[in-house]
Amino acid sequence: MVNADILRSRTISFIASERLNDWFDADTAPRLSVTYSLAIFDLDGTLADSFPWFLRVVNNVAREFNFRAVAPDDVERLRGLNSLDILKSLDVPLWKLPRIATRMRALKRAQLGDIPLFHGVPEMLSALTDAGVRLSLVSSDNEANARLQLGGNAALFSDFACGASLFGKASKFRRIVKRAGVSPGKTIAIGDEMRDFDAARAAGIAFGGVAWGFAAPSALRALSPDEWFEDVAEITRTLAAAEC
């Protein structure tokens, strides 16, 4: 027969644990503050406003490589899809991706002057550096383009891992974290696409989504990123404030 005091104790513990689970499962549950020592940024759509340029050139590339052009009224639908579904929707076979990526990088290199950084990006990067947050960059673009795009801001980055394939960012994230000697739990990847989220999860690091990039904000936020940034200044408020 179970002692009454033991039974009472177990009952109280069960009720407490159930309430704790309800608290953390609720949509309105308070979030614990995390201090990030390493921020890994995406470039296009996160730091650089390249989506308008992409829309200007993509249909020329579509004709060159024989995949479906992007109609103006189809842009928002595509922004709500993940990368694989976008490729399927445009009839892009995977074997063509390396050649298409090479072509896009060459076009971008010739037109970098038409692709500015988002307003506030230089100030944000400087603030994070001043707060002691280490900066790295992982991009599908090559490092030469990335450094030219960033200009003087490139000096603020301690590491670059560029030339990532469409689905190859996770390995780049792991490499950056290992070289930095920082715990994955103190690392956040910041990007604008669903594949950035997937790669961060695969690498075991946090993900911060931005509301101003290639993916539709509603689609990216539906993935429940660890952090959400409505504007560039919010990255500073979240990451730099935590370090102060």
VOMAR-385575 format. One line per 5 residues: number of its first residue (from 1); their letters; for each residue y negated, x, z of N, C-alpha, C. Coordinates in Angstrom, 2 decimals. Example, Ala and Ser with C-alpha at 12.3 -4.5 7.8 and 13.67 -1.06 7.14 Angstrom:
1	AS	5.69:13.19:7.80:4.50:12.30:7.80:3.30:13.20:7.80; 2.25:12.85:7.08:1.06:13.67:7.14:-0.03:12.90:7.87
END
This chain:
1	MVNAD	1.20:0.85:0.00:0.00:0.00:0.00:-1.25:0.89:0.00; -2.23:0.57:-0.83:-3.43:1.39:-0.97:-4.37:1.17:0.19; -4.81:2.27:0.81:-5.77:2.20:1.90:-7.04:1.48:1.46; -7.61:0.63:2.30:-8.77:-0.19:1.94:-9.97:0.67:1.61; -10.16:1.77:2.36:-11.31:2.66:2.09:-11.19:3.32:0.73
6	ILRSR	-9.95:3.74:0.38:-9.72:4.36:-0.92:-9.99:3.37:-2.03; -9.49:2.13:-1.85:-9.68:1.09:-2.86:-11.17:0.80:-3.07; -11.90:0.73:-1.93:-13.34:0.47:-2.01:-14.04:1.61:-2.76; -13.66:2.84:-2.46:-14.27:4.00:-3.12:-14.01:4.01:-4.61; -12.75:3.69:-4.99:-12.41:3.66:-6.42:-13.18:2.57:-7.15
11	TISFI	-13.34:1.42:-6.46:-14.07:0.30:-7.07:-15.51:0.67:-7.33; -16.15:1.32:-6.34:-17.55:1.73:-6.48:-17.70:2.76:-7.60; -16.74:3.70:-7.66:-16.79:4.74:-8.71:-16.64:4.12:-10.09; -15.74:3.13:-10.22:-15.54:2.48:-11.51:-16.80:1.76:-11.96; -17.42:1.00:-11.03:-18.63:0.25:-11.37:-19.75:1.22:-11.78
16	ASERL	-19.87:2.31:-11.03:-20.92:3.30:-11.34:-20.70:3.91:-12.71; -19.43:4.25:-13.04:-19.16:4.86:-14.33:-19.41:3.89:-15.47; -19.08:2.62:-15.27:-19.32:1.63:-16.30:-20.81:1.45:-16.55; -21.58:1.45:-15.48:-23.03:1.32:-15.63:-23.60:2.54:-16.33; -23.08:3.73:-16.02:-23.55:4.95:-16.67:-23.23:4.93:-18.15
21	NDWFD	-22.03:4.44:-18.51:-21.67:4.34:-19.92:-22.58:3.37:-20.65; -22.85:2.23:-20.01:-23.75:1.24:-20.62:-25.13:1.85:-20.84; -25.58:2.64:-19.88:-26.90:3.25:-19.97:-27.00:4.18:-21.15; -25.96:5.04:-21.34:-26.01:6.00:-22.42:-25.65:5.38:-23.76; -24.94:4.25:-23.79:-24.59:3.61:-25.05:-25.70:2.74:-25.59
26	ADTAP	-26.63:2.36:-24.75:-27.69:1.44:-25.16:-28.61:2.11:-26.16; -29.14:1.29:-27.09:-30.05:1.82:-28.10:-31.32:2.38:-27.46; -31.66:1.82:-26.29:-32.90:2.24:-25.64:-32.65:3.31:-24.58; -31.48:3.92:-24.58:-31.16:4.92:-23.57:-32.15:6.07:-23.62; -32.60:6.56:-22.46:-33.52:7.70:-22.45:-32.84:8.93:-22.98
31	RLSVT	-33.59:9.75:-23.70:-33.03:10.95:-24.30:-33.37:12.16:-23.47; -32.39:13.05:-23.33:-32.61:14.28:-22.61:-33.36:15.27:-23.51; -34.35:15.95:-22.93:-35.12:16.92:-23.70:-34.29:18.17:-23.94; -34.32:18.66:-25.18:-33.58:19.87:-25.54:-34.59:20.94:-25.96; -34.40:22.14:-25.45:-35.24:23.26:-25.85:-34.52:24.04:-26.94
36	YSLAI	-35.14:24.12:-28.12:-34.53:24.81:-29.25:-35.12:26.22:-29.37; -34.24:27.20:-29.49:-34.67:28.58:-29.66:-34.72:28.99:-31.13; -33.96:28.25:-31.96:-33.87:28.58:-33.39:-34.04:27.31:-34.21; -34.98:27.33:-35.13:-35.19:26.20:-36.05:-34.89:26.68:-37.47; -33.93:26.02:-38.12:-33.54:26.37:-39.49:-34.12:25.31:-40.42
41	FDLDG	-35.05:25.70:-41.25:-35.73:24.76:-42.12:-35.11:24.71:-43.51; -35.11:23.53:-44.08:-34.91:23.34:-45.51:-36.26:23.58:-46.18; -36.26:23.83:-47.47:-37.52:24.09:-48.18:-38.01:22.87:-48.95; -37.31:22.50:-50.02:-37.78:21.42:-50.89:-37.67:20.07:-50.20; -38.80:19.37:-50.14:-38.83:18.06:-49.52:-39.06:18.11:-48.02
46	TLADS	-39.00:19.31:-47.43:-39.23:19.47:-46.00:-40.50:20.28:-45.74; -40.55:21.46:-46.31:-41.77:22.29:-46.21:-42.60:22.19:-47.48; -41.94:22.09:-48.63:-42.64:22.04:-49.93:-42.56:20.64:-50.53; -43.67:20.18:-51.04:-43.76:18.83:-51.62:-43.29:18.88:-53.07; -41.98:19.03:-53.25:-41.43:19.25:-54.59:-40.88:17.99:-55.26
51	FPWFL	-40.86:16.86:-54.56:-40.27:15.67:-55.16:-41.06:15.19:-56.39; -42.39:15.16:-56.37:-43.13:14.77:-57.59:-42.79:15.68:-58.76; -42.71:17.00:-58.50:-42.32:17.93:-59.57:-40.92:17.63:-60.07; -39.99:17.37:-59.17:-38.61:17.06:-59.54:-38.56:15.85:-60.48; -39.33:14.82:-60.17:-39.33:13.62:-61.02:-39.92:13.92:-62.40
56	RVVNN	-40.84:14.87:-62.47:-41.43:15.21:-63.77:-40.47:15.96:-64.67; -39.56:16.73:-64.10:-38.70:17.60:-64.93:-37.26:17.10:-65.06; -36.82:16.21:-64.17:-35.39:15.89:-64.13:-34.88:15.28:-65.42; -35.67:14.45:-66.09:-35.16:13.81:-67.30:-35.07:14.77:-68.48; -35.91:15.79:-68.50:-35.75:16.84:-69.51:-34.44:17.60:-69.29
61	VAREF	-34.14:17.86:-68.04:-32.88:18.53:-67.70:-31.70:17.61:-68.00; -31.89:16.32:-67.79:-30.82:15.35:-68.09:-30.47:15.36:-69.58; -31.49:15.44:-70.44:-31.23:15.50:-71.88:-30.53:16.81:-72.25; -30.94:17.89:-71.60:-30.36:19.21:-71.89:-28.88:19.29:-71.50; -28.53:18.64:-70.38:-27.16:18.75:-69.86:-26.37:17.44:-70.00
66	NFRAV	-26.96:16.50:-70.72:-26.25:15.27:-71.07:-25.77:14.47:-69.87; -26.70:14.21:-68.93:-26.41:13.23:-67.89:-27.48:12.15:-67.92; -27.26:11.09:-67.19:-28.12:9.91:-67.29:-29.51:10.19:-66.74; -30.53:9.75:-67.48:-31.91:9.92:-67.04:-32.21:9.01:-65.86; -33.22:9.39:-65.10:-33.64:8.60:-63.94:-34.76:7.66:-64.37
71	APDDV	-34.49:6.38:-64.35:-35.51:5.38:-64.69:-36.47:5.23:-63.52; -37.75:4.95:-63.79:-38.73:4.82:-62.69:-38.33:3.79:-61.64; -37.74:2.68:-62.09:-37.37:1.64:-61.13:-36.05:1.92:-60.42; -35.46:3.08:-60.69:-34.20:3.44:-60.04:-34.39:4.52:-58.97; -35.61:5.02:-58.85:-35.86:6.13:-57.94:-35.55:5.76:-56.49
76	ERLRG	-36.06:4.61:-56.05:-35.87:4.23:-54.64:-34.41:3.97:-54.32; -33.67:3.40:-55.26:-32.24:3.17:-55.02:-31.52:4.51:-54.84; -31.84:5.48:-55.68:-31.20:6.78:-55.59:-31.56:7.49:-54.29; -32.76:7.29:-53.80:-33.18:7.93:-52.55:-32.36:7.43:-51.35; -31.75:6.28:-51.51:-30.94:5.72:-50.42:-29.48:6.13:-50.48
81	LNSLD	-29.10:6.97:-51.46:-27.71:7.39:-51.63:-27.50:8.82:-51.13; -26.26:9.13:-50.79:-25.95:10.52:-50.47:-25.80:11.32:-51.77; -25.68:12.62:-51.65:-25.70:13.49:-52.83:-24.56:13.19:-53.80; -23.37:12.97:-53.27:-22.22:12.71:-54.13:-22.39:11.41:-54.90; -22.92:10.38:-54.24:-23.14:9.10:-54.91:-24.25:9.19:-55.94
86	ILKSL	-25.24:10.04:-55.69:-26.30:10.25:-56.69:-25.69:10.87:-57.95; -24.84:11.87:-57.77:-24.20:12.52:-58.92:-23.36:11.52:-59.71; -22.63:10.68:-59.00:-21.80:9.67:-59.67:-22.68:8.68:-60.43; -23.79:8.29:-59.81:-24.69:7.31:-60.43:-25.32:7.86:-61.71; -25.56:9.17:-61.75:-26.19:9.79:-62.92:-25.17:10.40:-63.88
91	DVPLW	-23.89:10.21:-63.59:-22.81:10.75:-64.44:-22.90:12.26:-64.59; -23.10:12.94:-63.45:-23.15:14.40:-63.44:-21.80:14.92:-62.97; -21.02:15.56:-63.83:-19.75:16.14:-63.37:-20.00:17.37:-62.51; -19.15:17.57:-61.51:-19.36:18.67:-60.56:-19.36:20.04:-61.25; -18.59:20.17:-62.33:-18.49:21.48:-62.96:-19.81:21.91:-63.62
96	KLPRI	-20.70:20.95:-63.87:-21.99:21.28:-64.47:-23.03:21.72:-63.44; -22.77:21.48:-62.16:-23.79:21.71:-61.14:-24.33:23.15:-61.11; -23.49:24.19:-61.19:-24.06:25.55:-61.16:-25.06:25.81:-62.28; -24.76:25.34:-63.49:-25.66:25.56:-64.62:-26.94:24.75:-64.46; -26.81:23.53:-63.97:-27.99:22.70:-63.74:-28.88:23.32:-62.67
101	ATRMR	-28.27:23.82:-61.59:-29.03:24.44:-60.51:-29.78:25.68:-61.00; -29.11:26.48:-61.82:-29.75:27.67:-62.38:-30.96:27.29:-63.23; -30.81:26.25:-64.03:-31.90:25.79:-64.88:-33.08:25.27:-64.04; -32.77:24.50:-63.00:-33.82:23.95:-62.15:-34.58:25.07:-61.43; -33.87:26.11:-60.98:-34.53:27.22:-60.31:-35.48:27.95:-61.25
106	ALKRA	-35.04:28.11:-62.52:-35.90:28.79:-63.50:-37.15:27.96:-63.79; -36.99:26.66:-63.93:-38.13:25.78:-64.17:-39.09:25.81:-62.99; -38.52:25.79:-61.80:-39.35:25.79:-60.61:-40.15:27.09:-60.50; -39.49:28.21:-60.79:-40.16:29.52:-60.71:-41.39:29.53:-61.61; -41.27:28.92:-62.79:-42.38:28.92:-63.74:-43.49:27.96:-63.35
111	QLGDI	-43.20:27.03:-62.42:-44.18:25.99:-62.09:-44.47:25.91:-60.59; -44.26:27.01:-59.87:-44.48:27.00:-58.43:-45.90:26.61:-58.04; -46.83:26.90:-58.92:-48.22:26.55:-58.64:-48.44:25.05:-58.56; -47.52:24.27:-59.11:-47.64:22.81:-59.07:-46.93:22.21:-57.87; -46.38:23.05:-56.99:-45.59:22.54:-55.86:-46.19:23.09:-54.56
116	PLFHG	-47.09:22.35:-53.94:-47.73:22.84:-52.71:-46.84:22.63:-51.48; -47.16:23.36:-50.43:-46.56:23.04:-49.13:-47.20:21.76:-48.62; -46.46:21.02:-47.82:-47.02:19.81:-47.22:-48.18:20.18:-46.30; -49.12:19.27:-46.21:-50.28:19.47:-45.34:-49.82:19.73:-43.91; -50.34:20.78:-43.31:-50.03:21.09:-41.92:-48.86:22.02:-41.71
121	VPEML	-48.13:22.35:-42.79:-46.95:23.21:-42.64:-47.32:24.61:-42.13; -48.31:25.30:-42.70:-48.64:26.63:-42.18:-48.99:26.61:-40.69; -49.77:25.63:-40.28:-50.16:25.53:-38.87:-48.94:25.27:-37.98; -48.04:24.41:-38.45:-46.83:24.10:-37.69:-45.96:25.33:-37.52; -45.75:26.09:-38.59:-44.91:27.28:-38.52:-45.51:28.31:-37.58
126	SALTD	-46.82:28.48:-37.63:-47.49:29.43:-36.74:-47.37:28.99:-35.28; -47.51:27.68:-35.03:-47.41:27.17:-33.66:-46.02:27.38:-33.08; -45.00:27.15:-33.90:-43.63:27.35:-33.42:-43.38:28.82:-33.11; -43.85:29.70:-34.00:-43.68:31.13:-33.77:-44.38:31.56:-32.49; -45.60:31.06:-32.27:-46.36:31.40:-31.07:-45.66:30.89:-29.81
131	AGVRL	-44.91:29.78:-29.95:-44.19:29.21:-28.81:-42.85:29.89:-28.56; -42.50:30.86:-29.41:-41.27:31.60:-29.21:-40.06:31.03:-29.91; -40.27:30.07:-30.81:-39.16:29.50:-31.58:-38.90:30.40:-32.79; -37.67:30.82:-32.96:-37.31:31.67:-34.10:-37.13:30.79:-35.33; -37.66:31.21:-36.48:-37.62:30.43:-37.71:-36.70:31.07:-38.73
136	SLVSS	-35.88:30.24:-39.37:-35.04:30.68:-40.48:-35.10:29.64:-41.58; -34.69:30.03:-42.77:-34.72:29.12:-43.92:-33.37:29.12:-44.62; -32.86:27.93:-44.88:-31.67:27.75:-45.70:-32.04:26.82:-46.84; -31.86:27.28:-48.07:-32.30:26.52:-49.23:-31.32:26.65:-50.38; -31.29:25.62:-51.22:-30.52:25.71:-52.46:-31.23:26.57:-53.49
141	DNEAN	-32.51:26.78:-53.30:-33.27:27.65:-54.20:-32.95:29.10:-53.88; -33.36:30.02:-54.75:-33.11:31.42:-54.46:-34.20:31.97:-53.54; -33.94:33.12:-52.94:-34.86:33.66:-51.94:-36.19:34.06:-52.57; -36.16:34.56:-53.80:-37.41:34.97:-54.45:-38.34:33.78:-54.60; -37.82:32.66:-55.08:-38.64:31.45:-55.20:-39.14:30.99:-53.84
146	ARLQL	-38.25:31.03:-52.84:-38.62:30.56:-51.50:-39.77:31.38:-50.93; -39.69:32.69:-51.07:-40.74:33.55:-50.54:-42.07:33.34:-51.28; -42.00:33.17:-52.59:-43.22:32.89:-53.35:-43.81:31.55:-52.93; -42.95:30.56:-52.73:-43.39:29.23:-52.33:-44.09:29.26:-50.97; -43.52:30.01:-50.04:-44.08:30.09:-48.70:-45.31:30.97:-48.62
151	GGNAA	-45.46:31.90:-49.54:-46.60:32.80:-49.51:-46.60:33.64:-48.24; -47.75:33.77:-47.61:-47.86:34.55:-46.38:-47.04:34.01:-45.24; -46.69:32.73:-45.29:-45.88:32.12:-44.23:-44.46:32.68:-44.20; -44.02:33.31:-45.28:-42.66:33.87:-45.32:-42.46:34.91:-44.22; -43.54:35.58:-43.83:-43.43:36.62:-42.80:-43.08:36.04:-41.43
156	LFSDF	-43.25:34.74:-41.27:-42.93:34.10:-39.99:-41.43:33.83:-39.84; -40.69:33.95:-40.93:-39.25:33.66:-40.90:-38.46:34.93:-40.65; -37.54:34.85:-39.71:-36.73:36.02:-39.36:-35.51:36.17:-40.25; -35.13:35.10:-40.95:-33.91:35.17:-41.76:-33.98:34.15:-42.89; -33.37:34.51:-44.01:-33.26:33.62:-45.17:-31.79:33.59:-45.59
161	ACGAS	-31.30:32.38:-45.88:-29.95:32.22:-46.46:-30.11:31.24:-47.61; -30.33:31.76:-48.79:-30.68:30.93:-49.94:-29.56:30.90:-50.97; -29.78:30.10:-52.02:-28.77:29.95:-53.05:-27.60:29.10:-52.62; -27.81:28.23:-51.63:-26.72:27.36:-51.16:-26.33:26.38:-52.25; -25.04:26.17:-52.42:-24.59:25.14:-53.35:-24.93:23.78:-52.77
166	LFGKA	-24.75:22.74:-53.56:-25.14:21.40:-53.14:-24.48:21.01:-51.83; -23.23:21.43:-51.65:-22.50:21.07:-50.43:-22.13:22.32:-49.62; -22.93:23.39:-49.74:-22.57:24.65:-49.10:-23.50:25.10:-47.99; -24.29:24.18:-47.43:-25.25:24.60:-46.42:-24.61:24.90:-45.05; -23.50:24.26:-44.75:-22.90:24.44:-43.42:-22.56:25.90:-43.16
171	SKFRR	-21.98:26.57:-44.15:-21.63:27.99:-43.97:-22.88:28.85:-43.81; -23.95:28.46:-44.51:-25.21:29.19:-44.36:-25.77:29.01:-42.95; -25.67:27.79:-42.42:-26.14:27.53:-41.05:-25.37:28.40:-40.06; -24.05:28.43:-40.19:-23.23:29.22:-39.27:-23.61:30.70:-39.33; -23.86:31.19:-40.55:-24.22:32.59:-40.73:-25.55:32.91:-40.06
176	IVKRA	-26.52:32.01:-40.23:-27.84:32.20:-39.62:-27.71:32.24:-38.10; -26.97:31.28:-37.53:-26.81:31.20:-36.08:-26.13:32.46:-35.55; -25.11:32.93:-36.24:-24.40:34.13:-35.80:-25.31:35.35:-35.85; -26.08:35.49:-36.94:-26.96:36.65:-37.05:-28.08:36.61:-36.02; -28.51:35.39:-35.66:-29.60:35.26:-34.68:-29.12:35.50:-33.26
181	GVSPG	-27.82:35.34:-33.04:-27.29:35.50:-31.70:-27.73:34.40:-30.76; -27.97:33.23:-31.32:-28.44:32.07:-30.56:-27.30:31.06:-30.43; -27.24:30.38:-29.31:-26.22:29.36:-29.12:-26.43:28.20:-30.10; -25.36:27.65:-30.69:-25.51:26.47:-31.55:-26.22:25.31:-30.84; -26.01:25.22:-29.52:-26.66:24.16:-28.76:-28.16:24.32:-28.63
186	KTIAI	-28.67:25.50:-28.98:-30.11:25.76:-28.94:-30.70:25.83:-30.34; -29.94:25.35:-31.32:-30.34:25.48:-32.73:-30.51:24.09:-33.34; -31.54:23.94:-34.15:-31.76:22.69:-34.88:-32.02:23.00:-36.35; -31.39:22.23:-37.22:-31.67:22.28:-38.66:-32.61:21.12:-38.97; -33.65:21.40:-39.72:-34.65:20.38:-40.06:-34.66:20.19:-41.56
191	GDEMR	-34.38:18.96:-42.01:-34.28:18.70:-43.44:-34.57:17.27:-43.81; -34.50:17.01:-45.11:-34.91:15.70:-45.63:-33.80:14.95:-46.37; -32.59:15.50:-46.38:-31.51:14.87:-47.14:-30.29:14.62:-46.26; -29.45:13.67:-46.70:-28.23:13.36:-45.96:-27.28:14.55:-45.92; -27.28:15.35:-46.97:-26.40:16.52:-46.97:-26.85:17.55:-45.94
196	DFDAA	-28.13:17.58:-45.60:-28.61:18.46:-44.52:-28.02:18.01:-43.18; -28.02:16.70:-42.98:-27.42:16.14:-41.77:-25.93:16.47:-41.69; -25.23:16.25:-42.79:-23.78:16.52:-42.82:-23.49:17.99:-42.54; -24.29:18.88:-43.12:-24.08:20.31:-42.92:-24.34:20.72:-41.48; -25.38:20.15:-40.87:-25.68:20.46:-39.48:-24.54:20.02:-38.57
201	RAAGI	-24.02:18.83:-38.81:-22.89:18.33:-38.02:-21.68:19.24:-38.19; -21.40:19.65:-39.42:-20.25:20.52:-39.69:-20.40:21.88:-39.01; -21.64:22.34:-38.87:-21.90:23.64:-38.25:-22.04:23.55:-36.74; -22.05:22.34:-36.20:-22.14:22.16:-34.75:-23.51:22.38:-34.18; -24.55:22.08:-34.98:-25.92:22.24:-34.50:-26.66:20.91:-34.62
206	AFGGV	-27.78:20.81:-33.94:-28.58:19.58:-33.98:-29.25:19.43:-35.34; -29.63:18.20:-35.65:-30.34:17.93:-36.90:-31.59:17.13:-36.62; -32.69:17.55:-37.24:-33.94:16.81:-37.19:-34.30:16.32:-38.58; -34.43:15.02:-38.75:-34.77:14.45:-40.05:-36.26:14.26:-40.20; -36.75:14.40:-41.44:-38.17:14.20:-41.72:-38.36:12.96:-42.59
211	AWGFA	-39.49:12.33:-42.40:-39.73:11.04:-43.05:-40.42:11.15:-44.40; -40.66:12.37:-44.88:-41.51:12.54:-46.06:-40.80:13.22:-47.24; -39.48:13.31:-47.24:-38.79:14.09:-48.26:-38.10:13.29:-49.33; -37.01:13.85:-49.85:-36.28:13.25:-50.97:-35.58:11.97:-50.57; -34.89:11.97:-49.45:-34.12:10.79:-49.04:-35.05:9.71:-48.49
216	APSAL	-34.65:8.46:-48.68:-35.40:7.36:-48.09:-35.34:7.48:-46.57; -36.47:7.37:-45.89:-36.45:7.51:-44.42:-35.46:6.58:-43.74; -35.35:5.35:-44.22:-34.43:4.40:-43.58:-32.99:4.86:-43.69; -32.62:5.44:-44.83:-31.25:5.92:-45.03:-30.95:7.13:-44.16; -31.92:8.04:-44.06:-31.72:9.25:-43.26:-31.71:8.93:-41.78
221	RALSP	-32.58:8.05:-41.37:-32.65:7.70:-39.94:-31.43:6.91:-39.50; -30.81:6.19:-40.42:-29.61:5.41:-40.09:-28.45:6.30:-39.66; -28.51:7.59:-39.98:-27.47:8.53:-39.59:-27.59:8.95:-38.12; -28.67:8.52:-37.47:-28.93:8.87:-36.06:-29.10:10.37:-35.85; -30.10:10.97:-36.49:-30.36:12.40:-36.26:-30.75:12.64:-34.80
226	DEWFE	-30.58:13.87:-34.35:-30.91:14.22:-32.98:-32.41:14.15:-32.73; -33.18:14.48:-33.74:-34.64:14.37:-33.66:-35.13:13.68:-34.94; -36.27:12.99:-34.82:-36.86:12.34:-35.98:-38.34:12.65:-36.01; -38.83:13.09:-37.17:-40.21:13.50:-37.32:-40.92:12.63:-38.35; -41.91:11.90:-37.91:-42.67:11.03:-38.80:-43.72:11.81:-39.58
231	DVAEI	-44.16:12.92:-39.03:-45.14:13.77:-39.73:-44.91:15.21:-39.31; -45.55:16.13:-40.03:-45.35:17.55:-39.79:-45.77:17.93:-38.37; -46.87:17.36:-37.91:-47.37:17.70:-36.58:-46.38:17.34:-35.48; -45.53:16.35:-35.74:-44.57:15.96:-34.72:-43.51:17.04:-34.49; -43.24:17.86:-35.50:-42.33:18.99:-35.30:-42.91:19.93:-34.26
236	TRTLA	-44.20:20.20:-34.37:-44.87:21.06:-33.39:-44.83:20.42:-32.01; -45.15:19.14:-31.92:-45.19:18.48:-30.62:-43.82:18.49:-29.95; -42.77:18.37:-30.75:-41.43:18.30:-30.18:-40.87:19.67:-29.83; -40.97:20.62:-30.76:-40.32:21.92:-30.56:-41.19:22.89:-29.78; -42.48:22.94:-30.09:-43.33:23.90:-29.39:-43.60:23.46:-27.96
241	AAEC	-43.76:22.17:-27.75:-44.03:21.67:-26.38:-42.86:21.95:-25.47; -41.63:21.85:-26.02:-40.45:22.08:-25.21:-40.34:23.53:-24.77; -40.95:24.43:-25.55:-40.86:25.85:-25.23:-41.96:26.28:-24.25; -42.98:25.42:-24.13:-44.12:25.81:-23.27:-43.79:25.62:-21.79
END
